[in-house]
Amino acid sequence: MRAVEGVFARGVFLRGPETAAFERELADSLGIGHAVAVGSGTDALTLALRASEIRPGDEVITVALTAAATAAAIEDAGCVPRFVDVDPHTRCMDPAAAAAAIGPRTAAIVPVHLHGFPAPVDEIVALADRAGLVVVEDCAQAAGATLGNRSVGTFGSAAAFSFYPTKNLGAAGDAGAVATDNPQIADRARRMREYGWDDRRIAVGPGSNCRIDELQAAVLRVMLPRLDAANGERRGLAAEYRERLTDHDLVLPPDQPGAVYHQFAIETTHRDRLRKELRSLGVETGIHYPVGLHRQPRFATGAPQLPETERLSRCLLSLPIQPELARGQIAAVSAAMSEALERCGLA
């Protein structure tokens, strides 16, 4: 609240010191040269693609097991999403499937770090380099996640982050950022977020209005230094789940040291029955995502067969992992899971 009051006291609500400071601090936290704060994660992915000079009509390989925003941003950039399947273990893009999907119109690959778990982006970047493609990482659910000793968002030519309120690094409304080590991409993204303006406010190229406001930047500056501790708490909650649920007939999410557990999604072939019983016991759950994008009407033209995506869409059930909800509650949720499984005849 002090940070928000400071914005009102200054009376600068756009293009101000909070935005500039947040961009520096975010870039430093990632170990990367540039961050360009924008109005949403969707804006961030659209601008990251456009600033990487992906052309209208180009194909962009991505996954269908993700939020609609991923493919919507690709379309907003004037491109055509081409969906590939996920690896059943990581639940993220299968590099072999991506390699098989490359065609004459392919210009970029957008791997999604689903549920806060790092995709095999090092393999994907190597594949893209061999094929002359751009990689733009969708880090909307993975702020603070790492692969090896590197932050996700630092592997591709650019990355998109979302700061929607429920994200690991959440604002008090919509916000996002483009991250890149490429100064040309950063400069283009800065112009594109504000009408194509240069420093003189002369429109020198394409752009629209998708800038962040000072209030969101101020909130994010307060939350960013707390991100590592908050992600550490999520890892601790996930570890407790693993300990308490290990004897059940459930497939738990991958145990990756760099994951930040935006969601803790179990696999069960009895998802709907189990979800109903858990609700009756006072435990709310989520489904991320019930239908792959390749089967949703907006994106379904010429939909491919993606068996792992379709299987996971039927099986994934997200348990409470957000610290504000799950702190001190893992034992109770796990006990409810045991009872729900017994009621379903699955214990």
Buried (B, 14 or more C-beta within 10 A) or exposed (E): EEBBEEBEEEEEEEEBBBBEBBBEBBBEBBEBBBBBBBBBBBBBBBBBBBBBBBEEEBBBBBBBBBBBBBBBBBBBBBBBBBBBBBBBEBBBBBBEBBBEBBEEEBBBBBBBBBBBBBBBBBBBBBBBEEEEBBBBBBBBBBBBBBBEEBBBBBBBBBBBBBBBEEBBBBBBBBBBBBBBBBEEBBBBBBBBBBBBBEEEEEEEEEBBEBBBBBBBBBBBBEBBEEBEEBBEBBBBBBEBBEEBBEEBEBBBBBEBEBBBBBBBBBBBEBBEBBBBBBEEBEBEBBBBBEBBBBBBEEBBEEBEEBEBBBBBBBBBBBBBBBBEEBEEBBEBBBEBBBBBBEBBEBE
